[in-house]
Amino acid sequence: MINSGDGGSTKKRNIVSRRMFILTAAKVIIFGGIITRLFSLQINNNKKYLNLSDENRLREWRLPPVRGDFKDYFGKTIAGNVEIFQLHVVPEEVTNFKVLMFRLRKILNLSDNEYSKIIKKKNSQKPWETLIISNNLSWDEFSKINLYLHELNGAKPVLSIARNYPFKDNYSHVLGYVSQASVEDINRNEIIKNNHVPGLKVGKTGLEKTYEKKLIGTNGVQRYEVNAFGKRVKELDHEKGKKGENIRITIDTEIQKFLTKSLKDKSGSISVMDIFTGEIIAIQSSPTFDPNMFIYGIGNEEWKKITQNPLKPLLNKTLSGLYSPGSTIKPIVALSALENNVINKDFKVRCTGKIELFGQTYHCWKDKGHGLMDLRNAVKQSCDTYFYEVARLLGVDRLKKTAEDFGLGKKVLENSFLEEKKGIVPSTEWKKDVMGKNWVLGETLITGIGQGYIQTTPLQLCLMTAQLANGGYKIKPKIVADKNQMNANQIKFKMKQNLIKNKFDKTQNLLERTQGIFQNKENFFTPLFKDKKNIEFVLDSMYGATNEIMGTSYSSRIEDDFYQFAGKTGTAQVKRITEEARELDLKTSEIPYKDRDHALYIAFGPYKDPRYAVSIIIEHGGSGSSAAAPIAKDLFKLIIDRHQLRENKRNKINSEENV
Amino acid sequence: MFKETSYTNRLTFFQKIKSIDLILIFCVLILGGISTFAMYSSEGGQMLYYTKSHLLRFCVFFVLMIFLSFIRLKFFHSISYFLYFIVLLLLFYASLYGITVSGSQRWINLYFINLQPSELMKIAIILCFAKFYHRMQIDNVNSFRNLIVPIIILIMPMFLVISQPDLGTTILIALSGIVVIWLSGVNIKYFISSFIVLVIATPFFISFLKPYQKLRILTFFDPEKDPLGAGYQIIQSKIAVGSGGFSGKGFLKGTQSYLEFLPEKHTDFIFTLFSEEFGFVGSIGLLLVYSILIYRIIYIGSISRNFFSKLFCYGFGSSIFIYIAVNMSMVLGLLPIVGSPLPIMSYGGSSMLATMVGLGVVLSSKIYHRQIIA
């Protein structure tokens, strides 16, 4: 057998070996190919694939930036960030979601509505994404949850940060409020777009909106390793974001609180301004609301309550409310007439309670008439008849020039509030442009007593008063505190300098002067008058109106020199008074609320050395002397009492700056 | 001349122990160790189901391999055809009553193990052909009958496996069989002409492919076309291997695998995981172990007196090589993705069983290499 197979066997053995050799050679080549491939992937292209693998596994999560604070003049935080307790649940980590929700629902007293909202949200997101059960746990709820935590498998009480307004409704109109960024917010504002993360809160109104850029801060970044399904596996890096800038505003919280108190249950506005620095010491609009409500999204009912309130709590009346100035315009009318040499202070008119002009009857507020009036008395007693005559002689266009010089008809705080309104100071040209009709003289008359087309904001009236009270110089109103502020003495010096320069300028030719105006566009602290005596006369007549018998606000006067103030009342008609109503002579309380007059008052003090200007408006409050002026009395006391504190703070800050 | 190699000669136990191939066993143990660690890594560094089960299987089948190595070679020779028919029956059974997983009916439920007969066929076909050509005179190899019978032997299991459907295993079975046919001395012209016929018939075969198989082949040519769909596996696998670099990311630090970017990381893509963690150096090391293993198998074939073990060892060694080459080329993006495990490394009982049985026969061939089978 062995022998027989020997020859064939050897041949076969050779063939098998030869073919095996060919196979082995092929194997070596193929293994060589695989090794080459490994070399190319792992050595040559290692960097490329490392990058790709990092791209796979690394994800960045941006954290909401921490918003800058608002401080009041004295550095007190009026809008800050507080730590809040939230309750988070990651559905994936919960063994029995239904049981957990049942327990939580009981502990937190969730309503059916809230509950179904949470379930809806849960269904819309991935199981490993955090579900926020409660945005803001009360301390009670938080401790309760912690107590039962061992039973609440998967529930996580978390410390988070939220906007907070400690003075609630005191600053709602000044600061505005923050709320979840809308699509519009994101598209309109580049900086919000760049910093946006889901749930980011941005300013919606007021300074919160205007100063968004400074306040917003920068995102923190958390780098995570994620798996193929996008689930976070491990935190690799945590880069803290930069907090937004803090902004100090010029408002004094104590005075602001006083304004809120004074306006309680009323609709209206009060503004207080430093007549030299232009700082707004306080502004409040009423009714107001608690801006904290908006942070987690306001409830439907609360929102309705606010929007359907006829007194319009959301409207910042100080800046966006337009009112006829009524008699508070009279000091400007008087000044304009004097400046234009239309009358002198001895010009006299006899008031009989009404005058007839061009077939129409124009009434003075005093039916019996004031008798023979000169200019000072006409301001003091607010004689309408006198001012009809003055206005007739002056003409609306010249009045417009003076009114605009003193701050009416343009925005007071230019860029600080998007909601600020310009108001209207009418002129013949304006009427033609806007209404396409010719001006009638009768309209001049009623403009002279602040009725008709003329529309002003309370803050404009405050600025007007301030610029009268400081001796007739232009100032720069501001609500955000500058770092290096000029104090009142420095400003007064500057004003004097400008006055002298102006006199000197008069001798120069017109061309050079206009060039000067163009070069120095913001010609602050320059005189707005031609003759200083005219200003002094107007101020003196306002003194009379408050501090002399027969003055319209005599009952609200303070006799103490230290606090003494001077002012002018105004009563703006909302509705044309019919002849019947005039005969009935109803008391304010007998007229329907909506038809009642607006009560206005502008004032400055202390009279001896004026420093602060105030404008008060009480919507439908009746007459200025009974509804608005009395508020000024306590207000001036408070302002002047706090004056020294304010000066100290300014000096301290300035000296720190100079160091 | 061959005094001690008589047909009835029996070896004593100590003689068997002395002549067992330690290098081969050593290689198998290394691969078993590496694969257990890889499995451990695939489960994110925990001893979970796959690791435990893999280790248990390795141990059981290793013992089986040692046991088989002491069995006389003649026994394997005698049961070769029988084994082939048994596996063929199992395949048939699987195609009728098998368990369907992800659209493919491959498994038979044996209660303690899910058996995949197609994996066993890889070894059975080699045994069958080894026996078929063992006594055949070289002049008879190219006779018509001796050409047609192997083709039928080969076609039957192929048909059953491709109908499961399982393209990968079908190709591997075919290649295993063809290698033995090639070694047996079949005229080269037949290979060349069949190859030409195959190339011409390819479009015809492609029309029979399942849509997902067509997609895989298309994806192979352009994986970037559908990076999240069909191309995902290739792309992620290449990223894993490439990012491993020279020395790898380190044991248990393969981000691609533990962050679950790698598909099927404990079965077909186990090499990717290994390569990501141990880099170029580790991959070359693994290839070296495999090369030594294959070399030993072929060496044993070369010292075997009888053609049965010679053909079997050559055929089995080449098949192991083919499995490795196909698997690696696939995960490195050199071949389209077809299901093909990496011997010993990949998780899978049937594949491990087949490999260990094959190695058992090889070890037996070593012990009885002087023996001649009539």
Chai-1 contact restraints between the chains, C-beta under 6 A:
chainA,res_idxA,chainB,res_idxB,connection_type,confidence,min_distance_angstrom,max_distance_angstrom,comment,restraint_id
A,G8,B,Q137,contact,1.0,0.0,6.0,A-B,restraint_1
A,G8,B,I138,contact,1.0,0.0,6.0,A-B,restraint_2
A,K11,B,I138,contact,1.0,0.0,6.0,A-B,restraint_3
A,K12,B,I138,contact,1.0,0.0,6.0,A-B,restraint_4
A,I15,B,G185,contact,1.0,0.0,6.0,A-B,restraint_5
A,V16,B,L183,contact,1.0,0.0,6.0,A-B,restraint_6
A,R19,B,W182,contact,1.0,0.0,6.0,A-B,restraint_7
A,R19,B,L183,contact,1.0,0.0,6.0,A-B,restraint_8
A,M20,B,Y314,contact,1.0,0.0,6.0,A-B,restraint_9
A,L23,B,S318,contact,1.0,0.0,6.0,A-B,restraint_10
A,K27,B,F321,contact,1.0,0.0,6.0,A-B,restraint_11
A,I30,B,A325,contact,1.0,0.0,6.0,A-B,restraint_12
A,I34,B,M328,contact,1.0,0.0,6.0,A-B,restraint_13
A,R37,B,L332,contact,1.0,0.0,6.0,A-B,restraint_14
A,R37,B,L334,contact,1.0,0.0,6.0,A-B,restraint_15
A,L38,B,F280,contact,1.0,0.0,6.0,A-B,restraint_16
A,L38,B,S283,contact,1.0,0.0,6.0,A-B,restraint_17
A,L41,B,V241,contact,1.0,0.0,6.0,A-B,restraint_18
A,L41,B,G242,contact,1.0,0.0,6.0,A-B,restraint_19
A,Q42,B,G244,contact,1.0,0.0,6.0,A-B,restraint_20
A,Q42,B,G245,contact,1.0,0.0,6.0,A-B,restraint_21
A,Q42,B,F280,contact,1.0,0.0,6.0,A-B,restraint_22
A,I43,B,F280,contact,1.0,0.0,6.0,A-B,restraint_23
A,N45,B,G242,contact,1.0,0.0,6.0,A-B,restraint_24
A,N46,B,G245,contact,1.0,0.0,6.0,A-B,restraint_25
A,Y49,B,I239,contact,1.0,0.0,6.0,A-B,restraint_26
A,Y49,B,G242,contact,1.0,0.0,6.0,A-B,restraint_27
A,Y49,B,S243,contact,1.0,0.0,6.0,A-B,restraint_28
A,L50,B,S243,contact,1.0,0.0,6.0,A-B,restraint_29
A,L52,B,I239,contact,1.0,0.0,6.0,A-B,restraint_30
A,S53,B,I239,contact,1.0,0.0,6.0,A-B,restraint_31
A,S53,B,S243,contact,1.0,0.0,6.0,A-B,restraint_32
A,S53,B,T255,contact,1.0,0.0,6.0,A-B,restraint_33
A,S53,B,Q256,contact,1.0,0.0,6.0,A-B,restraint_34
A,N56,B,F261,contact,1.0,0.0,6.0,A-B,restraint_35
A,R57,B,T255,contact,1.0,0.0,6.0,A-B,restraint_36
A,R57,B,L259,contact,1.0,0.0,6.0,A-B,restraint_37
A,N227,B,L259,contact,1.0,0.0,6.0,A-B,restraint_38
A,N227,B,E260,contact,1.0,0.0,6.0,A-B,restraint_39
A,A228,B,E260,contact,1.0,0.0,6.0,A-B,restraint_40
A,A228,B,F261,contact,1.0,0.0,6.0,A-B,restraint_41
